[in-house]
Amino acid sequence: MTSKPITKKIINSPETCVDDNLRGVVAACPALQLHPKHRVITVRQKTDTGRVAILGGGGSGHEPFASGFVGAGLLDGAVAGGVFASPPTGHVLYAIAQLYKYNSGGVLVIIGNYTGDRLNFGKAIEKAKILGIKVEGLIVGEDVASSKNKTGGRSMVGEVIFYKLCGAMAAKGYDLETIRNTAAESNKYMATLGVCLSACSLPGQPPLFEIAQDEMELGAGVHGEAGIAKFKMGTAKEVVAMILDKITSHMKLGAGDRVVATTDNLGGTSFLEMNIINAETKDYLENKQITVERIYSGHLKTSLEMHGFQIFLMQLPKEKEDFWLELLDAPSVSAAWTGSTLSARVEGGHGDDDTLLKTAARKTASGPSLSKEEQDLLRGGLSAAAENLIQNEALLNKLDSGCGDGDCGITIKKFGLAIQSYLKTASVEYPSNVLWDLSEIAETDMGGTSGGIYSLGLSAASQALASAQSNNVSSWLSAWESAMQSISKYGGAEPGDRTMLDALHTAAEVYKQNIKGDLMELLNKTVTAADEGAKATANMVARAGRASYVASGYAQDEDAGARAAAVWLQAILKYIIRNK
């Protein structure tokens, strides 16, 4: 039986990763103080504040929890255990004593609802009381998946919300008992549930469990444990709805209720995914006529590199709503709290000003006009170019896969399809206007870098034709050169840099050399030159474009952009040769 591969991690060693992590926290935040022998981080304090101090902590592997929330208006200190392991009693006791030294109002210890934390933090609190320290503990937990356990739900991302509520009250001067009671009351109005798509792995170890490619685990914990049920993957909307159906049912939420939400990245979920989750969370709740007063989102309490997220809700009872929001909005300074004045709900929707750029569209006819025969040639040539771009999707994707992101063919196909749609109704009497329209199509339908490049080139060519006196080979050469100059100016590439310019420049040079000769000979030689220009990129060193970002070994074939340029240029010229 083969063993599972160890997950790659950028650490020094599994044995030192916790201590190295804490060193990194204070390296980035020198205003904090590390007590390395006890794995404690505190705010730097020289005199007694007279107020209550808030202490958090637990196992490592949940970063930025908990040390990332040490700072004004949040935690006064945090104590770290090993990865997914509770800190020992002696370390917790040291943290309590250290905070009490400078905060004579007492110490409130927020304890996650896990057996190890309950035992070790609890024993430390009892020892501290024997030493005469004014200290109280509060065990918190809000996990829906484990809510039927005898000891209640596990502590999830809601623990961070306790840091904010309690930290704000401490900063305002509330006494220890009041802060503890307020926090305990708020716990009754909280619930969290999450999913994971892939497991995390302890440093130096393989993944803790396996999930099929088309499945996800509902109710996964933050210590690498699997969930309570497996489900097939769904869209963001479907997954968020599944989670919130259970949370709102558990909390008995309905129309007219007001909530604060948190979407917590479990470690390996992209910002793009998290933003979509935020939007779907807001939409779901608002569709249920539940008002979302705040959404806090980000890496708050993670599970190493687990790919997944949690959604947390806190209901705001009418008699407590204003006060709790005041605490959440209170000023705070820490490395990881994501809330700010931007988090507050604002009345009013979202939309675009559709009148803003109406004057940017060019509507007047400009430049030389084409005869009926010339219009047919232009329309036919563009149609042939579009068809060839669509047919070469797979080739262009393949050429792009080694040194790009493998989507050149997909992007170029979008352009081809858009051109086909455009030609169904567009007038092609004025080629300058046609090129301008194509530049707009490239910008809106292609998108990305390719869309920007084609849009720049086509708009420059359009401007050149607009000032031309007649429709001839010299006018088109001028437009061609203007397009290349614009692409080079803004894209930063030049001929020889292994880009689309190599196909365009090689063909343009041959076109220029034969411009005074026979038209058919001119077109045939230009067709051949475009192909040669694209082929030549296989032996070039990339100095611009995405291919320049990777090792040269990945760029062993033709440049996809150069081949795409050759494809449409050859298609247009061959059509003219056949039909002129």
C-alpha positions as CSV (number, residue, x, y, z in Angstrom):
1,M,0.0,0.0,0.0
2,T,1.5,3.3,-1.1
3,S,1.6,6.1,1.5
4,K,0.0,9.5,0.7
5,P,2.3,12.2,-0.4
6,I,3.2,14.9,2.1
7,T,1.7,18.3,1.3
8,K,4.2,20.9,0.4
9,K,4.5,23.8,2.8
10,I,7.0,26.7,2.9
11,I,8.2,26.2,6.5
12,N,11.6,25.6,8.1
13,S,10.5,22.5,9.9
14,P,7.3,21.0,11.4
15,E,8.9,21.2,14.8
16,T,9.6,25.0,14.7
17,C,6.7,26.2,12.5
18,V,4.6,27.5,15.4
19,D,7.4,29.5,17.0
20,D,8.5,30.8,13.6
21,N,5.0,31.9,12.9
22,L,4.8,33.9,16.1
23,R,8.2,35.5,15.2
24,G,6.7,36.5,11.9
25,V,3.7,38.1,13.6
26,V,5.8,40.5,15.6
27,A,8.2,41.1,12.7
28,A,5.3,42.5,10.8
29,C,3.8,44.2,13.9
30,P,6.6,45.5,16.0
31,A,4.2,47.2,18.3
32,L,3.3,43.8,19.7
33,Q,5.5,41.9,22.1
34,L,6.3,38.2,21.9
35,H,7.0,36.1,25.0
36,P,8.6,33.3,23.2
37,K,9.0,30.7,26.0
38,H,5.3,30.8,26.6
39,R,4.1,31.4,23.0
40,V,2.3,34.5,24.1
41,I,1.8,37.8,22.2
42,T,0.6,40.9,23.9
43,V,0.3,44.6,23.3
44,R,3.3,46.5,24.7
45,Q,2.3,48.1,28.0
46,K,4.4,50.0,30.6
47,T,1.7,51.3,32.9
48,D,-1.5,50.1,34.4
49,T,-4.6,50.9,32.2
50,G,-7.0,50.2,35.1
51,R,-9.4,48.5,32.7
52,V,-10.2,44.9,31.8
53,A,-7.9,42.9,29.5
54,I,-9.2,40.4,27.0
55,L,-7.2,37.2,26.4
56,G,-7.8,34.7,23.6
57,G,-6.0,31.8,22.0
58,G,-5.9,28.1,21.3
59,G,-4.2,25.8,18.9
60,S,-2.1,27.1,16.0
61,G,-3.0,26.5,12.4
62,H,-6.0,28.9,12.5
63,E,-4.1,32.0,11.6
64,P,-4.6,34.9,11.8
65,F,-6.6,33.6,14.8
66,A,-5.7,34.5,17.5
67,S,-2.6,36.6,17.5
68,G,-3.7,38.5,14.5
69,F,-6.4,40.1,16.6
70,V,-4.2,41.4,19.3
71,G,-4.4,45.2,19.3
72,A,-6.4,48.2,20.6
73,G,-10.1,47.5,20.8
74,L,-9.7,43.8,20.4
75,L,-7.5,41.3,22.3
76,D,-4.8,42.4,24.8
77,G,-3.1,39.1,24.4
78,A,-3.2,35.7,22.7
79,V,-1.6,32.4,23.7
80,A,-0.8,29.8,21.0
81,G,-0.6,26.0,21.3
82,G,0.8,23.5,18.9
83,V,-0.9,23.0,15.5
84,F,-4.5,22.1,16.3
85,A,-3.5,21.6,20.0
86,S,-4.5,23.5,23.1
87,P,-1.7,25.5,24.8
88,P,-0.6,24.1,28.1
89,T,-1.9,25.4,31.4
90,G,1.4,27.0,32.3
91,H,1.4,29.1,29.2
92,V,-2.2,30.3,29.6
93,L,-1.5,31.1,33.3
94,Y,1.6,33.2,32.2
95,A,-0.6,35.1,29.7
96,I,-3.2,35.8,32.4
97,A,-0.6,37.1,34.8
98,Q,1.1,39.2,32.2
99,L,-2.1,40.9,31.2
100,Y,-3.2,41.4,34.8
101,K,0.1,43.1,35.6
102,Y,-0.9,46.0,33.4
103,N,-4.7,45.8,33.5
104,S,-5.9,45.9,37.1
105,G,-9.6,45.8,36.0
106,G,-9.1,42.0,35.6
107,V,-8.8,39.6,32.8
108,L,-11.6,38.0,30.7
109,V,-10.4,34.8,29.0
110,I,-12.4,33.7,25.9
111,I,-12.3,29.9,25.7
112,G,-13.1,28.0,22.6
113,N,-15.5,25.1,23.2
114,Y,-13.1,22.3,22.7
115,T,-12.1,19.7,25.4
116,G,-8.4,20.6,25.5
117,D,-9.1,24.3,25.7
118,R,-11.8,23.9,28.3
119,L,-9.4,21.9,30.5
120,N,-6.2,23.8,30.1
121,F,-7.6,27.3,30.1
122,G,-10.0,26.4,32.9
123,K,-7.2,25.0,35.1
124,A,-5.1,28.1,34.4
125,I,-8.0,30.4,35.5
126,E,-8.4,28.5,38.7
127,K,-4.7,28.7,39.5
128,A,-4.7,32.5,38.7
129,K,-7.5,33.0,41.1
130,I,-5.5,31.2,43.8
131,L,-2.7,33.7,43.1
132,G,-5.1,36.6,43.7
133,I,-5.6,37.5,40.1
134,K,-9.0,38.9,39.1
135,V,-10.0,36.7,36.2
136,E,-13.0,35.1,34.7
137,G,-13.4,32.7,31.8
138,L,-16.2,32.4,29.2
139,I,-16.6,29.2,27.1
140,V,-18.0,30.1,23.7
141,G,-19.3,28.1,20.8
142,E,-21.8,28.5,18.0
143,D,-21.3,25.6,15.5
144,V,-24.6,24.3,14.1
145,A,-23.2,20.9,13.0
146,S,-22.2,20.0,16.6
147,S,-24.9,21.9,18.4
148,K,-26.6,18.8,19.8
149,N,-23.4,17.7,21.6
150,K,-23.7,17.6,25.4
151,T,-21.3,20.5,25.8
152,G,-22.8,22.5,22.9
153,G,-21.5,23.6,19.5
154,R,-17.8,23.9,18.8
155,S,-16.3,27.3,18.7
156,M,-15.9,28.6,15.1
157,V,-15.3,32.0,13.6
158,G,-17.8,33.5,16.1
159,E,-14.9,33.4,18.6
160,V,-13.4,36.4,16.7
161,I,-16.7,38.3,17.1
162,F,-16.4,37.8,20.8
163,Y,-12.9,39.4,20.6
164,K,-14.4,42.4,19.0
165,L,-17.4,42.8,21.3
166,C,-15.4,42.3,24.5
167,G,-12.4,44.3,23.3
168,A,-14.7,47.3,22.5
169,M,-16.4,47.0,25.9
170,A,-13.0,46.9,27.7
171,A,-11.8,49.9,25.8
172,K,-15.0,51.8,26.9
173,G,-14.3,51.0,30.5
174,Y,-16.9,48.4,31.3
175,D,-16.2,46.1,34.3
176,L,-15.3,42.4,34.1
177,E,-18.7,41.1,35.1
178,T,-20.6,43.2,32.6
179,I,-18.3,42.3,29.7
180,R,-18.6,38.6,30.5
181,N,-22.4,38.7,30.9
182,T,-22.8,40.7,27.6
183,A,-20.7,38.2,25.7
184,A,-22.5,35.2,27.2
185,E,-25.8,36.7,26.2
186,S,-24.7,37.4,22.6
187,N,-23.6,33.7,22.3
188,K,-27.3,32.8,22.4
189,Y,-27.9,34.7,19.1
190,M,-25.0,33.2,17.1
191,A,-24.7,30.3,14.7
192,T,-22.0,29.1,12.2
193,L,-21.9,26.4,9.5
194,G,-19.4,25.7,6.8
195,V,-18.2,23.4,4.0
196,C,-14.9,22.3,2.8
197,L,-13.9,21.2,-0.7
198,S,-10.5,19.8,0.2
199,A,-8.8,18.8,3.4
200,C,-5.9,20.5,5.1
201,S,-2.7,18.8,6.2
202,L,-0.6,19.2,9.3
203,P,3.0,20.4,8.6
204,G,5.0,17.4,7.4
205,Q,1.9,15.3,6.9
206,P,-0.4,14.2,4.0
207,P,-4.0,15.5,3.9
208,L,-6.1,14.5,6.9
209,F,-8.9,13.0,4.8
210,E,-10.0,12.7,1.2
211,I,-12.9,14.3,-0.6
212,A,-14.0,13.2,-4.1
213,Q,-13.5,15.8,-6.9
214,D,-17.3,16.3,-7.2
215,E,-18.1,16.4,-3.5
216,M,-17.9,18.7,-0.5
217,E,-18.1,18.1,3.3
218,L,-20.8,20.0,5.2
219,G,-20.1,20.9,8.8
220,A,-16.3,20.5,8.6
221,G,-14.4,21.8,11.7
222,V,-11.4,24.0,11.9
223,H,-9.1,21.3,13.2
224,G,-9.0,19.4,10.0
225,E,-11.9,17.1,10.9
226,A,-14.3,16.0,8.2
227,G,-17.9,17.2,8.2
228,I,-21.1,15.6,9.2
229,A,-22.3,14.8,5.6
230,K,-21.1,14.7,2.0
231,F,-22.9,16.5,-0.7
232,K,-22.3,16.9,-4.5
233,M,-20.7,20.1,-5.5
234,G,-23.0,22.9,-6.5
235,T,-22.8,26.5,-7.6
236,A,-22.0,29.3,-5.1
237,K,-25.7,30.2,-4.9
238,E,-26.7,26.6,-4.2
239,V,-24.0,26.0,-1.6
240,V,-24.7,29.2,0.3
241,A,-28.4,28.5,0.2
242,M,-27.9,25.0,1.7
243,I,-25.8,26.5,4.5
244,L,-28.1,29.4,5.3
245,D,-31.2,27.2,5.1
246,K,-29.8,25.2,8.0
247,I,-28.5,28.3,9.9
248,T,-31.8,30.3,9.6
249,S,-33.8,27.2,10.6
250,H,-31.5,26.6,13.6
251,M,-31.8,30.2,14.7
252,K,-35.5,30.5,13.7
253,L,-34.8,33.6,11.7
254,G,-37.5,35.2,9.6
255,A,-38.7,38.3,7.8
256,G,-38.0,41.4,9.8
257,D,-35.0,40.1,11.7
258,R,-31.7,41.9,11.5
259,V,-28.3,40.1,11.5
260,V,-24.6,40.6,11.3
261,A,-22.9,38.1,9.0
262,T,-19.3,36.8,8.7
263,T,-17.9,34.8,5.8
264,D,-14.8,33.1,7.0
265,N,-12.1,31.8,4.6
266,L,-10.9,28.4,5.9
267,G,-7.5,29.0,4.4
268,G,-7.4,28.0,0.7
269,T,-10.3,29.7,-0.8
270,S,-9.6,32.5,-3.3
271,F,-10.7,36.1,-2.9
272,L,-12.8,35.7,-6.0
273,E,-14.8,32.8,-4.5
274,M,-15.2,34.7,-1.2
275,N,-16.6,37.8,-2.8
276,I,-19.1,35.6,-4.7
277,I,-20.0,34.0,-1.4
278,N,-20.5,37.4,0.1
279,A,-22.9,38.4,-2.6
280,E,-24.9,35.2,-2.4
281,T,-25.1,35.5,1.4
282,K,-26.5,39.0,1.2
283,D,-28.9,38.1,-1.6
284,Y,-30.2,35.0,0.2
285,L,-30.9,36.9,3.4
286,E,-32.4,39.9,1.7
287,N,-34.7,37.6,-0.3
288,K,-35.9,36.3,3.0
289,Q,-36.5,39.9,4.1
290,I,-33.7,39.6,6.7
291,T,-31.7,42.8,7.0
292,V,-27.9,42.4,6.8
293,E,-26.4,45.1,8.9
294,R,-22.8,44.1,8.4
295,I,-20.8,41.5,6.5
296,Y,-17.2,40.8,7.7
297,S,-15.2,38.7,5.3
298,G,-11.7,37.2,5.1
299,H,-9.2,35.0,6.7
300,L,-10.3,35.1,10.3
301,K,-10.2,31.6,11.8
302,T,-8.8,29.2,9.3
303,S,-7.8,25.6,9.1
304,L,-4.3,25.8,7.5
305,E,-4.8,25.5,3.8
306,M,-8.3,23.9,3.8
307,H,-10.4,24.9,0.8
308,G,-13.7,26.0,2.2
309,F,-15.6,28.6,4.1
310,Q,-17.9,29.2,7.0
311,I,-20.9,31.5,7.3
312,F,-21.6,33.0,10.7
313,L,-24.8,34.9,11.7
314,M,-25.5,36.9,14.8
315,Q,-29.1,38.0,15.3
316,L,-29.6,41.5,16.6
317,P,-32.5,41.7,19.1
318,K,-34.2,45.0,19.1
319,E,-33.2,45.9,22.6
320,K,-29.6,45.1,22.0
321,E,-29.1,45.9,18.3
322,D,-27.8,49.5,18.6
323,F,-25.4,48.6,21.4
324,W,-23.9,45.5,19.7
325,L,-23.5,47.4,16.4
326,E,-21.8,50.2,18.3
327,L,-19.3,47.7,19.8
328,L,-18.7,46.1,16.4
329,D,-18.1,49.6,14.8
330,A,-15.9,50.8,17.6
331,P,-12.4,51.8,16.6
332,S,-9.8,49.0,16.7
333,V,-6.3,48.3,15.4
334,S,-5.0,44.8,14.6
335,A,-3.4,42.9,11.8
336,A,-6.4,40.8,10.9
337,W,-9.8,42.4,11.7
338,T,-11.4,43.2,8.4
339,G,-14.2,45.4,9.7
340,S,-14.2,49.2,9.0
341,T,-16.4,52.1,8.3
342,L,-16.9,50.5,4.9
343,S,-18.7,47.6,6.6
344,A,-21.7,49.6,7.7
345,R,-24.9,49.1,5.7
346,V,-25.9,51.9,3.4
347,E,-29.3,52.6,1.9
348,G,-29.4,52.6,-1.9
349,G,-28.7,50.2,-4.7
350,H,-26.0,49.9,-7.3
351,G,-26.0,50.8,-11.0
352,D,-24.1,52.4,-13.9
353,D,-24.5,55.8,-15.4
354,D,-25.5,54.8,-18.9
355,T,-25.3,58.3,-20.2
356,L,-21.6,58.8,-19.2
357,L,-19.9,57.5,-22.3
358,K,-22.5,58.1,-25.0
359,T,-20.4,60.8,-26.6
360,A,-17.5,58.4,-26.9
361,A,-19.0,56.4,-29.8
362,R,-18.0,57.5,-33.2
363,K,-21.1,57.7,-35.4
364,T,-20.2,60.0,-38.3
365,A,-18.9,58.5,-41.6
366,S,-15.2,59.2,-42.1
367,G,-12.5,58.2,-44.5
368,P,-12.9,56.8,-48.0
369,S,-16.0,54.8,-48.9
370,L,-16.1,51.5,-50.7
371,S,-17.9,50.5,-53.9
372,K,-20.4,47.6,-53.8
373,E,-17.6,45.3,-55.1
374,E,-15.2,46.5,-52.5
375,Q,-17.7,46.1,-49.8
376,D,-18.3,42.5,-50.8
377,L,-14.6,41.8,-50.6
378,L,-14.3,43.4,-47.1
379,R,-17.3,41.6,-45.8
380,G,-16.2,38.3,-47.3
381,G,-12.7,38.7,-46.0
382,L,-13.8,39.5,-42.5
383,S,-16.2,36.6,-42.6
384,A,-13.4,34.2,-43.6
385,A,-11.2,35.6,-40.9
386,A,-13.9,35.0,-38.3
387,E,-14.5,31.5,-39.4
388,N,-10.8,30.6,-39.4
389,L,-10.3,32.1,-35.9
390,I,-13.2,29.9,-34.6
391,Q,-11.8,26.8,-36.4
392,N,-8.4,27.2,-34.8
393,E,-9.5,27.4,-31.2
394,A,-7.9,24.1,-30.2
395,L,-4.6,24.9,-31.9
396,L,-4.3,28.3,-30.3
397,N,-5.2,26.9,-26.9
398,K,-2.5,24.3,-27.2
399,L,0.1,26.8,-28.3
400,D,-0.8,29.0,-25.3
401,S,-0.8,26.2,-22.7
402,G,2.9,25.9,-22.3
403,C,3.7,29.6,-21.5
404,G,0.3,31.2,-21.0
405,D,-2.9,30.2,-19.4
406,G,-4.2,28.1,-22.3
407,D,-7.1,30.3,-23.3
408,C,-5.8,32.1,-26.4
409,G,-8.1,30.1,-28.6
410,I,-11.1,30.6,-26.4
411,T,-10.5,34.4,-26.4
412,I,-9.9,34.5,-30.2
413,K,-13.0,32.4,-30.8
414,K,-15.1,34.9,-28.9
415,F,-13.8,37.6,-31.3
416,G,-14.6,35.5,-34.3
417,L,-18.2,34.8,-33.1
418,A,-18.7,38.5,-32.3
419,I,-17.5,39.4,-35.8
420,Q,-19.9,37.0,-37.4
421,S,-22.8,38.5,-35.4
422,Y,-21.7,42.0,-36.4
423,L,-21.5,41.3,-40.1
424,K,-25.2,40.1,-40.2
425,T,-26.4,43.7,-39.9
426,A,-23.5,46.1,-40.2
427,S,-22.7,48.4,-43.1
428,V,-19.2,48.1,-44.4
429,E,-19.3,51.1,-46.7
430,Y,-16.7,53.0,-44.7
431,P,-13.8,50.8,-43.7
432,S,-12.6,53.3,-41.1
433,N,-15.9,52.9,-39.2
434,V,-15.8,49.1,-39.6
435,L,-12.4,49.0,-37.9
436,W,-13.6,51.3,-35.2
437,D,-16.6,49.0,-34.6
438,L,-14.2,46.0,-34.5
439,S,-12.1,47.7,-31.9
440,E,-15.1,48.2,-29.7
441,I,-16.1,44.5,-30.2
442,A,-12.6,43.4,-29.2
443,E,-12.8,45.5,-26.1
444,T,-16.2,44.2,-25.0
445,D,-16.4,40.6,-26.3
446,M,-12.8,39.4,-26.1
447,G,-11.8,41.1,-22.9
448,G,-8.5,40.5,-21.1
449,T,-5.1,41.4,-22.5
450,S,-5.9,40.2,-26.0
451,G,-9.0,42.3,-26.2
452,G,-7.0,45.3,-25.1
453,I,-4.3,44.7,-27.7
454,Y,-6.7,44.1,-30.6
455,S,-8.8,47.1,-29.6
456,L,-5.8,49.4,-29.5
457,G,-4.5,48.2,-32.8
458,L,-7.9,48.4,-34.6
459,S,-8.8,51.8,-33.2
460,A,-5.4,53.2,-34.4
461,A,-5.9,51.6,-37.8
462,S,-9.4,53.2,-37.9
463,Q,-8.0,56.6,-37.2
464,A,-5.4,56.2,-39.9
465,L,-8.0,55.2,-42.5
466,A,-10.2,58.1,-41.4
467,S,-7.7,60.5,-42.7
468,A,-6.9,58.7,-45.9
469,Q,-7.8,60.2,-49.2
470,S,-8.7,57.0,-51.1
471,N,-9.0,53.3,-50.6
472,N,-5.7,51.9,-51.9
473,V,-2.8,49.7,-50.9
474,S,-0.9,52.6,-49.4
475,S,-3.8,53.7,-47.2
476,W,-4.1,50.1,-45.8
477,L,-0.4,50.0,-45.2
478,S,-0.6,53.2,-43.2
479,A,-3.4,51.8,-41.2
480,W,-1.5,48.6,-40.6
481,E,1.6,50.4,-39.4
482,S,-0.4,52.7,-37.2
483,A,-1.9,49.6,-35.5
484,M,1.5,48.1,-34.9
485,Q,2.8,51.3,-33.5
486,S,-0.1,51.6,-31.1
487,I,0.3,48.0,-29.9
488,S,4.0,48.5,-29.4
489,K,3.5,51.9,-27.6
490,Y,1.1,50.6,-25.0
491,G,1.9,46.9,-24.9
492,G,5.7,47.4,-24.7
493,A,6.6,44.8,-27.3
494,E,8.6,45.2,-30.4
495,P,9.3,42.9,-33.4
496,G,11.6,40.0,-32.2
497,D,10.0,39.8,-28.7
498,R,7.9,36.7,-29.6
499,T,4.5,38.3,-29.8
500,M,1.8,38.8,-32.4
501,L,3.8,41.7,-33.7
502,D,6.3,39.3,-35.2
503,A,3.7,37.9,-37.6
504,L,2.3,41.4,-38.3
505,H,5.7,43.1,-38.8
506,T,7.1,40.3,-41.1
507,A,4.0,40.5,-43.3
508,A,4.0,44.3,-43.3
509,E,7.6,44.5,-44.4
510,V,7.0,42.2,-47.4
511,Y,3.8,44.1,-48.2
512,K,5.7,47.4,-48.2
513,Q,8.5,45.9,-50.4
514,N,6.0,44.8,-53.0
515,I,3.5,47.6,-52.8
516,K,4.3,49.0,-56.2
517,G,4.2,45.7,-58.0
518,D,1.4,43.3,-59.1
519,L,-1.5,43.2,-56.6
520,M,-1.8,39.4,-56.7
521,E,1.9,38.9,-56.2
522,L,1.8,41.4,-53.3
523,L,-1.0,39.5,-51.6
524,N,0.5,36.1,-52.1
525,K,3.9,37.1,-50.8
526,T,2.2,38.7,-47.8
527,V,0.3,35.5,-47.1
528,T,3.5,33.6,-47.0
529,A,5.3,36.2,-44.9
530,A,2.6,36.1,-42.2
531,D,3.0,32.3,-41.9
532,E,6.8,32.6,-41.7
533,G,6.6,35.4,-39.1
534,A,4.5,33.2,-36.9
535,K,6.7,30.2,-37.3
536,A,9.8,32.2,-36.5
537,T,8.6,32.9,-33.0
538,A,9.3,29.3,-32.1
539,N,13.0,30.1,-32.0
540,M,12.7,33.4,-30.2
541,V,13.3,34.3,-26.6
542,A,10.1,35.9,-25.2
543,R,10.9,39.4,-24.0
544,A,7.3,40.7,-23.7
545,G,3.8,39.3,-23.0
546,R,2.9,36.4,-20.7
547,A,5.5,34.1,-22.2
548,S,8.2,36.3,-20.9
549,Y,7.2,35.6,-17.3
550,V,8.0,31.9,-17.4
551,A,11.2,29.9,-18.0
552,S,12.2,29.6,-21.7
553,G,11.8,25.8,-21.6
554,Y,8.0,26.3,-21.5
555,A,8.0,28.3,-24.7
556,Q,9.2,25.8,-27.3
557,D,6.5,26.2,-30.0
558,E,5.1,29.1,-31.9
559,D,3.7,32.1,-30.0
560,A,-0.1,31.7,-29.9
561,G,-0.7,35.4,-30.5
562,A,1.5,35.4,-33.5
563,R,-0.2,32.4,-35.0
564,A,-3.6,33.9,-34.3
565,A,-2.6,37.1,-36.2
566,A,-1.3,35.0,-39.1
567,V,-4.6,33.0,-39.2
568,W,-6.9,36.0,-39.7
569,L,-4.5,38.0,-41.9
570,Q,-4.0,35.0,-44.2
571,A,-7.8,34.3,-44.3
572,I,-8.6,37.9,-45.4
573,L,-5.8,38.0,-48.0
574,K,-6.7,34.6,-49.5
575,Y,-10.3,35.6,-49.8
576,I,-9.4,38.7,-51.7
577,I,-7.0,36.6,-54.0
578,R,-9.8,34.2,-54.8
579,N,-12.5,36.8,-55.4
580,K,-10.7,39.8,-56.8
